């Protein structure tokens, strides 16, 4: 279970860094704001899901 917890933390860190870079870039681009907003919403939903998954897995790690 420790290995799965480590993987969820790693995925959360990678997603966080991706959002740190992607959100300002997508907001700065003025080409297709609807697509940019959907990507930001999808990235945020993935991040929240990873946080909840990490919270759930952490109960099984002693």
Phi and psi in radians as a Rosetta constraint file:
Dihedral C 1 N 2 CA 2 C 2 CIRCULARHARMONIC -1.066 0.35
Dihedral N 2 CA 2 C 2 N 3 CIRCULARHARMONIC -0.663 0.35
Dihedral C 2 N 3 CA 3 C 3 CIRCULARHARMONIC -1.148 0.35
Dihedral N 3 CA 3 C 3 N 4 CIRCULARHARMONIC -0.723 0.35
Dihedral C 3 N 4 CA 4 C 4 CIRCULARHARMONIC -1.143 0.35
Dihedral N 4 CA 4 C 4 N 5 CIRCULARHARMONIC -0.690 0.35
Dihedral C 4 N 5 CA 5 C 5 CIRCULARHARMONIC -1.088 0.35
Dihedral N 5 CA 5 C 5 N 6 CIRCULARHARMONIC -0.730 0.35
Dihedral C 5 N 6 CA 6 C 6 CIRCULARHARMONIC -1.105 0.35
Dihedral N 6 CA 6 C 6 N 7 CIRCULARHARMONIC -0.695 0.35
Dihedral C 6 N 7 CA 7 C 7 CIRCULARHARMONIC -1.164 0.35
Dihedral N 7 CA 7 C 7 N 8 CIRCULARHARMONIC -0.680 0.35
Dihedral C 7 N 8 CA 8 C 8 CIRCULARHARMONIC -1.188 0.35
Dihedral N 8 CA 8 C 8 N 9 CIRCULARHARMONIC -0.654 0.35
Dihedral C 8 N 9 CA 9 C 9 CIRCULARHARMONIC -1.149 0.35
Dihedral N 9 CA 9 C 9 N 10 CIRCULARHARMONIC -0.735 0.35
Dihedral C 9 N 10 CA 10 C 10 CIRCULARHARMONIC -1.094 0.35
Dihedral N 10 CA 10 C 10 N 11 CIRCULARHARMONIC -0.764 0.35
Dihedral C 10 N 11 CA 11 C 11 CIRCULARHARMONIC -1.105 0.35
Dihedral N 11 CA 11 C 11 N 12 CIRCULARHARMONIC -0.659 0.35
Dihedral C 11 N 12 CA 12 C 12 CIRCULARHARMONIC -1.156 0.35
Dihedral N 12 CA 12 C 12 N 13 CIRCULARHARMONIC -0.725 0.35
Dihedral C 12 N 13 CA 13 C 13 CIRCULARHARMONIC -1.135 0.35
Dihedral N 13 CA 13 C 13 N 14 CIRCULARHARMONIC -0.767 0.35
Dihedral C 13 N 14 CA 14 C 14 CIRCULARHARMONIC -1.113 0.35
Dihedral N 14 CA 14 C 14 N 15 CIRCULARHARMONIC -0.759 0.35
Dihedral C 14 N 15 CA 15 C 15 CIRCULARHARMONIC -1.115 0.35
Dihedral N 15 CA 15 C 15 N 16 CIRCULARHARMONIC -0.665 0.35
Dihedral C 15 N 16 CA 16 C 16 CIRCULARHARMONIC -1.119 0.35
Dihedral N 16 CA 16 C 16 N 17 CIRCULARHARMONIC -0.804 0.35
Dihedral C 16 N 17 CA 17 C 17 CIRCULARHARMONIC -1.123 0.35
Dihedral N 17 CA 17 C 17 N 18 CIRCULARHARMONIC -0.654 0.35
Dihedral C 17 N 18 CA 18 C 18 CIRCULARHARMONIC -1.109 0.35
Dihedral N 18 CA 18 C 18 N 19 CIRCULARHARMONIC -0.717 0.35
Dihedral C 18 N 19 CA 19 C 19 CIRCULARHARMONIC -1.224 0.35
Dihedral N 19 CA 19 C 19 N 20 CIRCULARHARMONIC -0.599 0.35
Dihedral C 19 N 20 CA 20 C 20 CIRCULARHARMONIC -1.070 0.35
Dihedral N 20 CA 20 C 20 N 21 CIRCULARHARMONIC -0.636 0.35
Dihedral C 20 N 21 CA 21 C 21 CIRCULARHARMONIC -1.474 0.35
Dihedral N 21 CA 21 C 21 N 22 CIRCULARHARMONIC -0.746 0.35
Dihedral C 21 N 22 CA 22 C 22 CIRCULARHARMONIC -1.287 0.35
Dihedral N 22 CA 22 C 22 N 23 CIRCULARHARMONIC -0.662 0.35
Dihedral C 22 N 23 CA 23 C 23 CIRCULARHARMONIC -1.105 0.35
Dihedral N 23 CA 23 C 23 N 24 CIRCULARHARMONIC -0.876 0.35
Dihedral C 23 N 24 CA 24 C 24 CIRCULARHARMONIC -1.101 0.35
Dihedral N 24 CA 24 C 24 N 25 CIRCULARHARMONIC -0.640 0.35
Dihedral C 24 N 25 CA 25 C 25 CIRCULARHARMONIC -1.135 0.35
Dihedral N 25 CA 25 C 25 N 26 CIRCULARHARMONIC -0.773 0.35
Dihedral C 25 N 26 CA 26 C 26 CIRCULARHARMONIC -1.187 0.35
Dihedral N 26 CA 26 C 26 N 27 CIRCULARHARMONIC -0.624 0.35
Dihedral C 26 N 27 CA 27 C 27 CIRCULARHARMONIC -1.231 0.35
Dihedral N 27 CA 27 C 27 N 28 CIRCULARHARMONIC -0.539 0.35
Dihedral C 27 N 28 CA 28 C 28 CIRCULARHARMONIC -1.321 0.35
Dihedral N 28 CA 28 C 28 N 29 CIRCULARHARMONIC -0.484 0.35
Dihedral C 28 N 29 CA 29 C 29 CIRCULARHARMONIC -1.352 0.35
Dihedral N 29 CA 29 C 29 N 30 CIRCULARHARMONIC 2.313 0.35
Dihedral C 29 N 30 CA 30 C 30 CIRCULARHARMONIC -1.883 0.35
Dihedral N 30 CA 30 C 30 N 31 CIRCULARHARMONIC 0.207 0.35
Dihedral C 30 N 31 CA 31 C 31 CIRCULARHARMONIC -1.265 0.35
Dihedral N 31 CA 31 C 31 N 32 CIRCULARHARMONIC -1.028 0.35
Dihedral C 31 N 32 CA 32 C 32 CIRCULARHARMONIC -2.350 0.35
Dihedral N 32 CA 32 C 32 N 33 CIRCULARHARMONIC 1.561 0.35
Dihedral C 32 N 33 CA 33 C 33 CIRCULARHARMONIC -1.220 0.35
Dihedral N 33 CA 33 C 33 N 34 CIRCULARHARMONIC -0.514 0.35
Dihedral C 33 N 34 CA 34 C 34 CIRCULARHARMONIC -1.133 0.35
Dihedral N 34 CA 34 C 34 N 35 CIRCULARHARMONIC -0.755 0.35
Dihedral C 34 N 35 CA 35 C 35 CIRCULARHARMONIC -1.175 0.35
Dihedral N 35 CA 35 C 35 N 36 CIRCULARHARMONIC -0.695 0.35
Dihedral C 35 N 36 CA 36 C 36 CIRCULARHARMONIC -1.090 0.35
Dihedral N 36 CA 36 C 36 N 37 CIRCULARHARMONIC -0.759 0.35
Dihedral C 36 N 37 CA 37 C 37 CIRCULARHARMONIC -1.122 0.35
Dihedral N 37 CA 37 C 37 N 38 CIRCULARHARMONIC -0.668 0.35
Dihedral C 37 N 38 CA 38 C 38 CIRCULARHARMONIC -1.142 0.35
Dihedral N 38 CA 38 C 38 N 39 CIRCULARHARMONIC -0.692 0.35
Dihedral C 38 N 39 CA 39 C 39 CIRCULARHARMONIC -1.151 0.35
Dihedral N 39 CA 39 C 39 N 40 CIRCULARHARMONIC -0.700 0.35
Dihedral C 39 N 40 CA 40 C 40 CIRCULARHARMONIC -1.145 0.35
Dihedral N 40 CA 40 C 40 N 41 CIRCULARHARMONIC -0.731 0.35
Dihedral C 40 N 41 CA 41 C 41 CIRCULARHARMONIC -1.124 0.35
Dihedral N 41 CA 41 C 41 N 42 CIRCULARHARMONIC -0.735 0.35
Dihedral C 41 N 42 CA 42 C 42 CIRCULARHARMONIC -1.109 0.35
Dihedral N 42 CA 42 C 42 N 43 CIRCULARHARMONIC -0.773 0.35
Dihedral C 42 N 43 CA 43 C 43 CIRCULARHARMONIC -1.095 0.35
Dihedral N 43 CA 43 C 43 N 44 CIRCULARHARMONIC -0.678 0.35
Dihedral C 43 N 44 CA 44 C 44 CIRCULARHARMONIC -1.169 0.35
Dihedral N 44 CA 44 C 44 N 45 CIRCULARHARMONIC -0.679 0.35
Dihedral C 44 N 45 CA 45 C 45 CIRCULARHARMONIC -1.161 0.35
Dihedral N 45 CA 45 C 45 N 46 CIRCULARHARMONIC -0.689 0.35
Dihedral C 45 N 46 CA 46 C 46 CIRCULARHARMONIC -1.110 0.35
Dihedral N 46 CA 46 C 46 N 47 CIRCULARHARMONIC -0.726 0.35
Dihedral C 46 N 47 CA 47 C 47 CIRCULARHARMONIC -1.106 0.35
Dihedral N 47 CA 47 C 47 N 48 CIRCULARHARMONIC -0.785 0.35
Dihedral C 47 N 48 CA 48 C 48 CIRCULARHARMONIC -1.108 0.35
Dihedral N 48 CA 48 C 48 N 49 CIRCULARHARMONIC -0.723 0.35
Dihedral C 48 N 49 CA 49 C 49 CIRCULARHARMONIC -1.085 0.35
Dihedral N 49 CA 49 C 49 N 50 CIRCULARHARMONIC -0.702 0.35
Dihedral C 49 N 50 CA 50 C 50 CIRCULARHARMONIC -1.173 0.35
Dihedral N 50 CA 50 C 50 N 51 CIRCULARHARMONIC -0.649 0.35
Dihedral C 50 N 51 CA 51 C 51 CIRCULARHARMONIC -1.096 0.35
Dihedral N 51 CA 51 C 51 N 52 CIRCULARHARMONIC -0.797 0.35
Dihedral C 51 N 52 CA 52 C 52 CIRCULARHARMONIC -1.175 0.35
Dihedral N 52 CA 52 C 52 N 53 CIRCULARHARMONIC -0.660 0.35
Dihedral C 52 N 53 CA 53 C 53 CIRCULARHARMONIC -1.115 0.35
Dihedral N 53 CA 53 C 53 N 54 CIRCULARHARMONIC -0.752 0.35
Dihedral C 53 N 54 CA 54 C 54 CIRCULARHARMONIC -1.119 0.35
Dihedral N 54 CA 54 C 54 N 55 CIRCULARHARMONIC -0.677 0.35
Dihedral C 54 N 55 CA 55 C 55 CIRCULARHARMONIC -1.109 0.35
Dihedral N 55 CA 55 C 55 N 56 CIRCULARHARMONIC -0.730 0.35
Dihedral C 55 N 56 CA 56 C 56 CIRCULARHARMONIC -1.176 0.35
Dihedral N 56 CA 56 C 56 N 57 CIRCULARHARMONIC -0.725 0.35
Dihedral C 56 N 57 CA 57 C 57 CIRCULARHARMONIC -1.213 0.35
Dihedral N 57 CA 57 C 57 N 58 CIRCULARHARMONIC -0.536 0.35
Dihedral C 57 N 58 CA 58 C 58 CIRCULARHARMONIC -1.140 0.35
Dihedral N 58 CA 58 C 58 N 59 CIRCULARHARMONIC -0.372 0.35
Dihedral C 58 N 59 CA 59 C 59 CIRCULARHARMONIC -1.170 0.35
Dihedral N 59 CA 59 C 59 N 60 CIRCULARHARMONIC -0.479 0.35
Dihedral C 59 N 60 CA 60 C 60 CIRCULARHARMONIC -1.592 0.35
Dihedral N 60 CA 60 C 60 N 61 CIRCULARHARMONIC -0.139 0.35
Dihedral C 60 N 61 CA 61 C 61 CIRCULARHARMONIC -1.675 0.35
Dihedral N 61 CA 61 C 61 N 62 CIRCULARHARMONIC 2.219 0.35
